[in-house]
Structure formats: C-alpha cells, structure tokens
C-alpha cells in the first residue's frame, strides 16, 4: 500500500514539474489554454462536372487575416484544391462564375496598410484557369472604399456589379457602379448608377440588364444607360432570376419587423404576384433557384431566447408563388443559408454558423421534397 502511494505521489510530482516548466516558457498557462478560434465563410457556389467550386474567405494563416479563397470539392464534399489570395491584408470573394475551363471571381481586399488601419477596401476581379493559376486581375480604377459583389458573363465580356464610396475631396462620385471587362481583363466602361441604392444582383435578359437592390429594381442597356426603374419601399432585394418572360426577386420586407419576400414581375417591371413569409421571427430570403415548375429560396430567421438566435429557412413555391413547403432548419444554432444550387436531384446549400468562438461554413443537402439529408 505504501509503495502504491509513493508511485502515485511520484506521478503527480512529474506532472506538476512538466506544467511548471511549460508555463515558465509560455505566456498562457497550459491548464488555461483554449482551442484557437478560426473563421471560414462560403459566399458562392457553382457546380462543375463532378466538382463544386466555392468562393469566400478564411483566416487559416499565422497572422489571422481574413483571406479570399477559391476551392474545389468533389461530390463527397472533400476539398481537392484551394487557392488563397495573399496580396494585401484582409480580403474576400463574393461571387464566382464558370467560363469554359476558367473561373472569374470578384470581391474586395485591403490593398495597403492605410486601408487596413482605416477599414477601407478595394474592389477587385480575378480570372483563374482550371488549376487556379491567375490569368488576369484588376483593381477598381478609382481610389475609394469599394467592393464588387456580383459578376455575370455576356457574349463579349463580363459585367461586374459593385459599390464605391469616395474617400477623397477630389472624387465626388459615390454609389453603386457597373463595370464591363473584356475576356482579357481590359476595362471597357464604368458607370456610377445611384448614390443611395446598393444593388445586390444582376440578370441579363433579352438585351437588357436587370438590377435589384435596396428599395429598387432597375434596367439598363448593355452600355450601362438607364432604361427603367421602379421603387419598392422598405424592401431589400438580394436575388433575381428569370423564368421565360418573367423575373422573380427575393429579399427582406420590413414593416414592424423583417419578413421574407418573393415577388414576380413581367419584363416591363409590372408586378404580377408576391408572397411574404412571416411565421417566425425576423426573416430574410437570400437566394433564389429555379427548379422546373418551382421556385426554391433559402434564407434565415432570427428570434430571441435570452440572446439572438438564427435558424435557416428553405422553401419551395409554385411559379404563381403559392407555398408548397417551407422548412425551418435548426440543426446548428446561428446557421445562415447563403446560396443554393441543384445537383442531380438534390439541393446543395452552403451556409455558416457560430461554433463557440469560431465561424464554421459547410454544405447542407436536401432532397427535392426538402427532406434534410445531412450536413
């Protein structure tokens, strides 16, 4: 018995010595160390044959800067390839499109230390080949606080949507901007659109560009000239798609609280139908998808249980905007569904959620009947 007690005391002594020696050489005691937090955002997803391409940002680096990233995943959601944009300081990609074997991404970054210290951004566009080698890149041509949030392809180049806020007395231009690049990254034109409207999405349809944003829907010709605009007060439109000669928009309608909204218009911006979702707390619809004779939407809903909690929403409507099914997903607290695509007979949704002090992004899979197939 005495021998056993001596052995136990010896083991305790060794452990205490190890902890003492470690703590003497480290700022944070070993018993108090926490798991290091990390952040990863998925902002946009497309499918490419047997792969998924995702853009966003993460802080998986020694300096913990948020870095724009483009990644390739297989159908089992295993990461195959990643390219991080290492210029400047913090950065992120907001959108991606596939152009043949290449990818075009847009976002913003802190290009200088002055931008880092003053929380300013420079909008930029990058074109990658299939192995994520850079083919061209270009910054927004005006010194300002700017970002690009959407890119689409036309027959003769790329249309990029963004926003710019003047930071110099010399530059008096502020507001949403539209820029056209050729396929080699040469700027063809740039126009400021509106001082007060943030445009969030753009659609090409029958020779015109349809833009949606805060309280407004606007059409432009292919040179960026205004052809039509309508207002919808208290609505932030986030996404726009078309079904034949109709357009559908989703977003947030605000009166006494935030509510999810989907609205349809004809090509002359005459309203046809709308549906407002108001079953839980504050709700926002983020992205639309056309699936044959249905409109599918993803978003998020907020409520308060001592603290603010968010769950995600995925819903399905007829083309006349009659509800088929709306599912509230609460598998992870504070989860936010951002984007959706269809692959085979499944919906692939990307989103993020808070996990202690980290932000985790992942795939969520749903059947065509909106059954949750796992994350």
N, C-alpha and C positions, 0 to 999 in steps of 0.2 A: 504493500500500500504506500509506503514511504517512497519507494522507487518511482511509482507511478506519479505521485505528487511532484517529485523532483523533475521528472520528464516534462510534465505539464508546465511547471514554472519556467523551465528552460526554453520551451517553445514560445511562451508568452514573452520572455525576455528577448528572444531573437526577433520576433515580430515588432516589438517596441523599438528595438535598435534600428531595424530597417526603416520604419516610419520616421524615426528621428533623423536618420541620415538623409532620407529623401526630402523631408521638409526643410532641412538646413540648406539645401541647394535649389529649392524651388519656392517661388513666391506664394503659391497656393498649396496649403497642406493637402496631402494625398487623401485624407479622410473627408475633405471638404470639396474636392474637385467635382465638377459637373460635366456631363456629356456635352461636348461642344455643339452649339446650335448651327443650323445651316438653312439656307433658303434656296428654293428652286421653283420657278414659275413656268408653266406651259401656257403659252398665249395663243398659238395657232397650230393646226394640224391639217395635213393633206395625206392622201394615200398614193403610193407609187408602186404599182405592180404588187409585189409581195412584201412591201415595206410601208412603214409610216414615217413621215418626216414631221418633226416638231420643232418649233422655234419658241424661244423665251429667254430665260436668264437663270443663272445660278451663281452662288458665291463660294464655289468649291476651289478656293485658292488661298494661299497663305495670307494675303492682305485682306481677305474677306470683302473684296469689291464685288458688286453685282456685275456679272459679265454676260453679254449677249451670247447665245449659243444656238446652234442648229444641230439636230441629232437625227440619226436614222435608227429605227427599231424594226425587228422582224414581227411576224404576225403573232408571236407569243409574247410580244412586248419586251423582248430582250434588246438592250441597247447594243448596236453594232458599230456605230461611228458617231463621234461628236467633234464639232469644231467650235472653239470659243473665240470670240472677237477680243483680242488682247490689247488693242490700241486704247489709249486714254485711260480713264478710270472706270466709273460705273457706266453700264450700258445695258440695253435690252433690245430684243427683236419683238415686234408686234404682229407681223404678218409674213406669210410666205406664199409663193406661187411656183408651180412647176412649169417650165418652159422647155419642152423637149427633154434632153438629159440634164438640164440645168435647173437651178433654183434661184429665185430672186427674193431677197428679204429686205424689210425696211424696219427702222427703229430710231433710237436716239442714243447718244452717248456723251459723256463729259470728256471733251477732247483736250482740255487744258486744266492745269491746276486751279486757275481762276474760276473755271466753270465748276470744278469740284467744290471749291470753298464757298461759292455763291449759289449752289444748287441749280445751275443752268445746264441746258442740254443742247446738243447739235443734232439735227435730223440727218440721217444717212441711209444710203441704199447700197447693197452689196449683191453681186451676182456670183454664184458658185457653180462649179461643174459638179458632176455626179459624185466625185470623191471629196467634195467641199474645198477644192482649191479655188482661190479668188480669181475671177475673170475680170471684174471691174468693181470699183467702189467710188462713191461720190458723196460729199457732204452738201447740206443745204447751202446755197450760194450767198446767203445774207447772214451777217453776224447778228445773232438773235438767240432767244430761248425757243428752241423749236423741236418738233418731233414729226416723224412720218408714222402713220398708223395703218395704212391700207395701200395695197398695190394690186392692179389688175393688168392683164395683157390685152392689147389691141393688135391689129394686123401689122402695124408699123412701129410698135414700141410699147412702153409701159406708162400707165397713168398712176401717179402716186398722190395720195391724199395726206394732208398733214396740217400742222398749225405752227404759227410763228408769232412770237411776242417781241417787240422791239426792246433793245437794251441800250440803244444809243440815241442821242438827240438828233443825229443826222437822219436816221431811218424813222420815218413816221408810219410805216406800214405795220399793221397788226391784224391777226385773224387767221382764218383757215386759208390754206394755199393748195393749189393743184399744180403739179409739175408733170411734164411729159418728157421721158427719156427715150432715145432710140435703143436698139438692142445692144449697142456697144457702150452705153452709159453716157452718151452725149445729150446734154440738156437741150430740148427743142423749144420749150416755152415754160414760163412760170406765171401764175396769176394769183393775186390775193382775191379772196371771194367775199368775206364778210367779217366785220370787226367783232361781232358778238356771237357768232354761231360756231360751235365746234362740230364739224362733220365727222361721223364715225364710220361710214361705209359708203361705197360707191359701186354702181352697177352700170354695165354697158348694155344698151338695148335699142335696136333699130336706129342706130346712128346718133344716139344721144347718151349722155352720162347722167344717171340719176344718183343724187347725193342725199343722204339723210343724216340728221344730227339733232342738236338741241332745238326743239320747237319749230323745226323747219324741214321741208323737202324741196329740193332744187334740181332743175335740169339745166344742163349745159350742152353746147355743141362741142365738137371734138377739138376746138381751139380754146376751150375754156370760157366761151362767152355765154352769158346768162340767157336762157330762153323761157324759163318759167320758174316760179317759186310759190309755195303756199306755206302758211303758218299753221301750227297745231300747238296752241298754248299748253304749257305745263307737261310737255312730253319730251323725253329724251329718247330718240330713236337710235338703236345700236346696230341693227342688221337689216339688210334689204336683199330680196331675191325676186325673181320673176317666174311666173307660170304663164306661158304663151303671152297674151297681151295684157296681163295684169301684173302688178307689183305688190309684194307683201312686205310689211315692215314690223319689226318687234322692238320693244323698249320698255320704258317706265312712264306711267301716267301718274301725276301727283295732284291730289286734292287735299283731303285731310291726312292721307298717308300715301306711300308709294304702292302702285299696283302694276302688275304685268299687263302689257297690251300688245295685241297684234291687229294691224289694220291692213285692208286691201284697197288699192286704187286702180283706176284704169290708166292708160298711158298719158292722159291729159291731166292727171292728178285729181280726178273726180273720185271722191270716196265711195266705195262700194259696200264694205262690211267692216265691222270691228268687233273684237271681243276683249273684255277686261277681266283679268283674273285677280280675285280678291278673297281668297279663302283662308289665308293665314296672316302673318304679319306683313311688314313691308316687303314687296316683291319686285324683282327686276328680271325681265326677259333679256338674255344676252345674245343669242344666236339662233337663226332660222335655218331649216333644212327642208328641201322639197323631197318627198318620197312618194312617187307615183301620184295618187289622188289624195295625199295628206300633207299637211304642214306640221313639222316637228320643231319644237322650240325647247331650249334649255336656259336655265337661269338660276336664281337664288331667292330665298325668302328669309327675312330676319324677324326675330322675336326676342323678347326679354325674359330671362329666367335668372334673376339677380344680376346677370351680365348679358351683354348682347350675344346672341347665338344665331348662326346662319345654317340653314339646310338648303339643299339644292332641289330644283324643280326640273322635270322633263315632262313635256306634254305633247299631245297629238290632236290636231284639229282637221276637220274637213276643209276643202277649198272654199266653202261658204263660211268658214270659221265657226262651225258647230263643234263643241268639245266631244272628242272621242274618249280620251283618257288623260288625266294629269296625275303624275306620281310625285310625291314628296320623298326625296331621298335623304335619310339622316343616318347613314351608316358610319359617317365620320362627322363629328361636330365641326362647325365652321367651314364646311365644304362649299365650294363655289364652282358650279359648272360654267365653263367659259366658251367651249366650242364643241361642235358635233359634226361628224361625217358618217356616211353609211359605207360599210364594207361587207359584201355578200348580203346576208340577211340580218345583219346586226348593226346596231348603232354604237359607234365608238365616240365616247365623250371624254374630254380632258377637263381637268379641274384641279383645284388646290385646296388644302385645308391646313389648319393650325394643329401642330402636334407638339405640345408643350411650348418650347421657345423656338421651334423650327416651323418653316412653311414647307409642306410636302406636296408635290404635284404627281398625279398618276392618271392612268386610264380607268374608265368606268365603262362596262359593257352592258348593253341592254338588248333584249330581243325586239322584234318588230311589234310585239304586243306590250312593250315597255316593262317586261319582266327583268329584274336585276339579275345579271349573270355573273356578277362579281367584279372586283377591282384589282 
